[in-house]
Amino acid sequence: MSTTKTLLSGVAVLAITGQMAAAADSSDPIVIPVHNWSSQIVMSHIFGNMLESVGDNVEYVSTDSQAVYEAIRLGDATVELEVWEGAFAASFDAAREKGGIHDAGDHDAVTREDWWYPAWTKESCPGLPDWKALNECSAIFATPETGEQGRFLGGPVDWLKHDQERVDGMDLDFVVVNAGSASALWAEVAAAERTKTPIVLFNWTPNFAEAVWPGEFVEFPAWEERCDTDPSVGLNPDVTYDCGNPADGYLKKAAWDGMKDKWPQAYCILQNVSFTNPQIAEMAKLVDIDEMEPEDAAAAWMEENEESWKPAVEACPA
């Protein structure tokens, strides 16, 4: 009888241990992609630090910001912390249609990505923010590189903003010139500020820049669903991209379908973590203004904002 009880007890222990092992996160590294703008890099390290605090292994990999969704779908990367609607919805949706990647929830932040100008520009082009004023004032935005046409300074090419399609679709007297990086955009604004030179460029919110350089987004015709794919939608019946970007866009998280089973605690943390516009702007500021390394910025932000990330970890026990 005693032997039977011992055997049953051992079976029970093994069953419980097996259940615990099944629920524990894999020791394989969770691959977190990093891109070429500061808030995404800092946020990725914040999330990685959160995972490491519960014992997960993390690996950071520099990845193209459009191709990342295909990488996640295939399991080559695990998670994306910043899916901006204006820049990445098309790539994200295309990957989701193939399967292997899913929407892991929204941040509290509301995003906008579009043509923007600092306040001093309006003094030279008072018709702004109405988009029609751009052609009336295009000459003030001209540079040696663009001749008599105005220059629109776009973001890095891999952000895929379709600015040239908009210029063509709305018959704007502008040439699109792409900056090599986010820091190159800010360097151009800082240089223009010194001489109050008019400038129109790609900008986004949440972003530290709005606190440093007050300005406005250009008001294009309001975004409509399929404006980027259906010529009959939007201002002109024969072209696409003849409207603005969403003025209240989402900021989502994306995950490989296998993440929730392979790393259940990490996946729970991902679902619970959510950041606001001011929090994300501060993450970028630590790098772009305070000139901290992203890893140091992540640690400093976490130290000052424990109430913003610890609950997401505490909600997900091992």
C-alpha positions as CSV (number, residue, x, y, z in Angstrom):
1,M,0.0,0.0,0.0
2,S,2.8,2.3,0.9
3,T,4.6,1.6,-2.3
4,T,1.5,2.3,-4.3
5,K,1.0,5.7,-2.6
6,T,4.7,6.5,-3.3
7,L,4.3,5.6,-6.9
8,L,1.1,7.7,-7.2
9,S,2.8,10.5,-5.4
10,G,5.7,10.4,-7.8
11,V,3.4,10.3,-10.8
12,A,1.6,13.4,-9.5
13,V,4.8,15.2,-9.0
14,L,5.9,14.4,-12.5
15,A,2.6,15.6,-13.9
16,I,2.8,18.8,-12.0
17,T,6.4,19.3,-13.0
18,G,5.5,18.6,-16.6
19,Q,2.7,21.2,-16.5
20,M,5.1,23.7,-15.1
21,A,7.7,23.0,-17.7
22,A,5.1,23.3,-20.5
23,A,4.1,26.7,-19.1
24,A,7.7,28.0,-18.7
25,D,9.3,30.2,-21.4
26,S,11.8,28.5,-23.7
27,S,15.4,29.2,-23.1
28,D,15.8,30.1,-26.8
29,P,16.4,33.8,-27.4
30,I,13.4,36.1,-28.2
31,V,14.5,38.0,-31.3
32,I,13.6,41.7,-31.1
33,P,14.2,43.8,-34.3
34,V,15.5,47.3,-34.1
35,H,15.1,49.9,-36.8
36,N,16.3,53.4,-37.6
37,W,14.4,55.7,-35.3
38,S,15.1,56.3,-31.7
39,S,11.8,55.6,-29.9
40,Q,11.6,52.2,-31.5
41,I,15.2,51.3,-30.6
42,V,14.7,52.5,-27.0
43,M,11.3,50.8,-26.6
44,S,12.7,47.6,-27.9
45,H,15.4,47.7,-25.3
46,I,12.9,48.5,-22.6
47,F,10.8,45.5,-23.6
48,G,13.9,43.4,-23.7
49,N,14.9,44.5,-20.2
50,M,11.5,43.6,-19.0
51,L,11.8,40.1,-20.4
52,E,15.3,39.6,-19.0
53,S,14.0,40.6,-15.6
54,V,11.9,37.4,-15.6
55,G,14.7,35.2,-16.9
56,D,14.1,35.2,-20.7
57,N,16.9,35.4,-23.2
58,V,16.8,38.3,-25.7
59,E,18.6,39.0,-28.9
60,Y,18.5,42.3,-30.8
61,V,18.8,42.3,-34.6
62,S,18.9,45.3,-36.9
63,T,16.1,44.7,-39.4
64,D,14.5,46.7,-42.3
65,S,11.4,48.3,-41.0
66,Q,9.2,47.0,-43.9
67,A,10.7,43.5,-44.3
68,V,10.4,42.9,-40.5
69,Y,6.8,41.6,-40.8
70,E,7.9,38.9,-43.2
71,A,10.7,38.0,-40.9
72,I,8.3,37.7,-37.9
73,R,5.8,35.7,-40.0
74,L,8.5,33.2,-40.7
75,G,9.7,33.1,-37.1
76,D,13.1,34.7,-37.9
77,A,12.1,37.5,-35.5
78,T,9.7,37.3,-32.7
79,V,8.0,40.6,-32.0
80,E,7.7,44.2,-33.3
81,L,7.0,47.0,-30.7
82,E,6.1,49.9,-33.0
83,V,3.7,49.2,-35.9
84,W,2.8,52.7,-37.2
85,E,-0.4,52.7,-39.2
86,G,0.7,55.3,-41.7
87,A,4.1,53.8,-42.5
88,F,3.6,50.1,-42.0
89,A,0.0,49.0,-42.2
90,A,0.3,47.8,-45.8
91,S,3.3,45.6,-45.0
92,F,1.8,44.4,-41.8
93,D,-1.5,43.5,-43.4
94,A,0.2,41.7,-46.3
95,A,2.1,39.5,-43.9
96,R,-0.9,38.8,-41.8
97,E,-2.8,37.6,-44.9
98,K,-0.1,35.0,-45.5
99,G,-0.3,33.8,-41.8
100,G,2.3,33.4,-39.1
101,I,2.0,36.9,-37.6
102,H,-0.8,38.6,-35.7
103,D,-1.9,41.8,-34.0
104,A,-0.7,41.6,-30.4
105,G,-2.6,44.8,-29.2
106,D,-2.4,48.5,-29.4
107,H,-0.4,51.1,-27.4
108,D,-2.4,53.9,-25.8
109,A,-0.5,56.3,-28.1
110,V,-2.3,57.9,-31.1
111,T,0.0,58.5,-34.1
112,R,0.2,60.8,-37.0
113,E,2.8,60.8,-39.9
114,D,2.7,63.4,-42.6
115,W,4.2,66.5,-44.2
116,W,5.1,69.0,-41.5
117,Y,6.7,72.4,-41.1
118,P,8.2,74.4,-38.2
119,A,6.3,77.5,-37.1
120,W,8.6,80.0,-38.7
121,T,7.8,78.6,-42.1
122,K,4.2,79.9,-41.9
123,E,5.5,83.4,-41.8
124,S,6.7,83.0,-45.4
125,C,3.7,80.9,-46.5
126,P,0.7,82.2,-44.5
127,G,-1.8,80.0,-46.4
128,L,-0.5,77.0,-44.5
129,P,-1.6,74.5,-43.2
130,D,-3.9,74.2,-46.2
131,W,-2.1,72.0,-48.7
132,K,-3.1,74.2,-51.6
133,A,-0.7,76.8,-50.2
134,L,2.3,74.5,-51.0
135,N,2.2,75.2,-54.7
136,E,1.6,78.9,-54.2
137,C,4.8,79.0,-52.0
138,S,6.8,76.2,-53.6
139,A,9.7,78.5,-54.7
140,I,10.5,79.3,-51.0
141,F,11.3,75.6,-50.5
142,A,13.6,75.3,-53.5
143,T,17.2,74.3,-53.0
144,P,20.1,74.0,-55.5
145,E,19.3,70.2,-55.6
146,T,15.7,70.9,-56.7
147,G,16.1,73.9,-59.0
148,E,12.9,76.0,-59.3
149,Q,10.7,73.4,-57.6
150,G,10.2,73.1,-53.9
151,R,12.0,70.4,-51.8
152,F,10.1,68.0,-49.7
153,L,12.5,66.3,-47.3
154,G,11.2,62.8,-46.8
155,G,12.3,60.1,-44.3
156,P,14.6,57.2,-45.1
157,V,13.6,55.3,-48.2
158,D,12.8,52.1,-46.3
159,W,10.0,54.0,-44.4
160,L,8.1,53.7,-47.7
161,K,5.9,56.8,-47.3
162,H,4.9,57.1,-51.0
163,D,5.7,60.8,-51.0
164,Q,6.4,60.8,-54.7
165,E,3.1,59.2,-55.4
166,R,1.4,62.0,-53.4
167,V,3.4,64.6,-55.3
168,D,2.2,63.1,-58.6
169,G,-1.3,62.4,-57.5
170,M,-1.9,65.9,-56.1
171,D,0.2,67.7,-58.8
172,L,2.5,69.3,-56.3
173,D,5.4,71.4,-57.6
174,F,7.9,69.6,-55.4
175,V,10.8,67.2,-55.6
176,V,11.1,64.5,-53.0
177,V,14.5,64.2,-51.4
178,N,14.9,61.4,-48.9
179,A,17.0,61.9,-45.7
180,G,19.3,59.1,-44.8
181,S,18.1,58.8,-41.2
182,A,15.9,60.3,-38.6
183,S,18.8,62.2,-37.2
184,A,19.4,63.8,-40.6
185,L,15.9,65.1,-40.6
186,W,16.5,66.8,-37.2
187,A,19.8,68.2,-38.4
188,E,18.1,69.9,-41.3
189,V,15.4,71.4,-39.1
190,A,18.1,72.7,-36.6
191,A,20.0,74.2,-39.5
192,A,16.9,75.9,-40.9
193,E,16.0,77.3,-37.5
194,R,19.3,79.2,-37.3
195,T,18.4,81.3,-40.4
196,K,14.6,80.8,-40.2
197,T,14.7,79.2,-43.6
198,P,11.3,77.7,-44.7
199,I,11.3,73.9,-44.7
200,V,8.7,71.2,-45.2
201,L,9.6,67.6,-44.2
202,F,8.3,64.3,-43.0
203,N,7.5,64.3,-39.3
204,W,5.5,62.1,-36.9
205,T,3.9,62.1,-33.5
206,P,4.7,60.9,-30.8
207,N,8.1,62.5,-31.2
208,F,10.3,64.8,-29.2
209,A,10.5,67.2,-32.1
210,E,7.1,68.8,-31.4
211,A,8.4,70.1,-28.0
212,V,11.6,71.4,-29.5
213,W,10.2,73.0,-32.7
214,P,6.6,74.0,-32.5
215,G,4.9,73.5,-35.9
216,E,2.0,72.0,-37.8
217,F,1.1,69.2,-40.1
218,V,0.0,70.1,-43.6
219,E,-3.7,69.6,-43.9
220,F,-4.3,67.4,-47.0
221,P,-7.7,66.0,-47.9
222,A,-8.7,63.7,-45.1
223,W,-7.6,60.1,-45.3
224,E,-10.1,57.7,-46.7
225,E,-10.0,53.9,-46.7
226,R,-8.5,52.6,-50.0
227,C,-7.2,56.1,-51.0
228,D,-3.8,54.4,-51.5
229,T,-5.2,51.6,-53.7
230,D,-8.4,52.7,-55.4
231,P,-8.1,55.7,-57.8
232,S,-11.9,56.4,-57.4
233,V,-11.3,57.2,-53.8
234,G,-9.9,60.6,-52.9
235,L,-9.5,64.0,-54.5
236,N,-8.7,62.9,-58.1
237,P,-10.6,60.1,-59.8
238,D,-7.6,58.8,-61.8
239,V,-4.8,58.5,-59.2
240,T,-4.0,57.0,-55.8
241,Y,-2.4,58.7,-52.8
242,D,-4.4,61.9,-53.3
243,C,-5.2,62.3,-49.6
244,G,-3.5,62.8,-46.3
245,N,-2.3,60.0,-43.9
246,P,-4.6,59.0,-41.0
247,A,-4.7,61.8,-38.4
248,D,-5.4,59.4,-35.5
249,G,-3.5,56.4,-36.5
250,Y,-2.8,53.3,-34.4
251,L,0.5,52.2,-32.9
252,K,0.3,48.4,-32.6
253,K,2.5,45.5,-31.4
254,A,3.0,42.5,-33.7
255,A,4.1,38.9,-32.8
256,W,5.0,35.7,-34.4
257,D,2.1,33.2,-34.0
258,G,4.4,30.8,-32.1
259,M,5.4,33.3,-29.4
260,K,2.4,32.7,-27.1
261,D,3.2,29.0,-26.9
262,K,7.0,29.1,-26.8
263,W,7.3,32.1,-24.5
264,P,4.0,32.4,-22.7
265,Q,5.1,34.8,-20.0
266,A,6.9,37.0,-22.5
267,Y,3.8,37.0,-24.6
268,C,1.6,38.0,-21.6
269,I,4.0,40.9,-20.9
270,L,3.8,42.0,-24.5
271,Q,0.0,42.1,-24.4
272,N,0.0,44.1,-21.2
273,V,2.6,46.7,-22.0
274,S,1.3,49.9,-23.5
275,F,2.9,53.3,-23.8
276,T,1.5,56.8,-24.3
277,N,2.5,59.7,-26.6
278,P,4.4,61.6,-23.9
279,Q,6.2,58.4,-22.8
280,I,7.3,57.5,-26.3
281,A,8.4,61.1,-27.0
282,E,10.6,61.0,-23.9
283,M,12.2,57.8,-25.1
284,A,13.2,59.5,-28.3
285,K,14.3,62.7,-26.5
286,L,16.8,60.8,-24.4
287,V,18.7,59.7,-27.6
288,D,18.0,62.6,-30.0
289,I,18.4,65.5,-27.6
290,D,20.2,64.1,-24.6
291,E,22.6,62.1,-26.8
292,M,22.4,58.9,-24.7
293,E,23.0,55.5,-26.2
294,P,19.8,53.6,-26.7
295,E,20.7,51.0,-24.1
296,D,21.4,53.6,-21.5
297,A,18.3,55.6,-22.4
298,A,16.2,52.5,-21.9
299,A,17.7,51.9,-18.4
300,A,17.2,55.5,-17.5
301,W,13.7,55.6,-18.7
302,M,12.8,52.5,-16.8
303,E,14.3,53.8,-13.6
304,E,12.2,57.0,-13.8
305,N,9.0,55.3,-15.0
306,E,8.6,52.1,-13.0
307,E,4.9,52.6,-12.6
308,S,4.6,52.5,-16.4
309,W,6.2,49.1,-17.0
310,K,6.3,47.1,-13.8
311,P,2.6,46.3,-13.7
312,A,2.9,44.6,-17.1
313,V,5.5,42.3,-15.7
314,E,3.7,41.7,-12.4
315,A,0.5,40.8,-14.3
316,C,2.3,37.8,-15.8
317,P,3.7,35.4,-13.2
318,A,5.8,32.5,-14.4
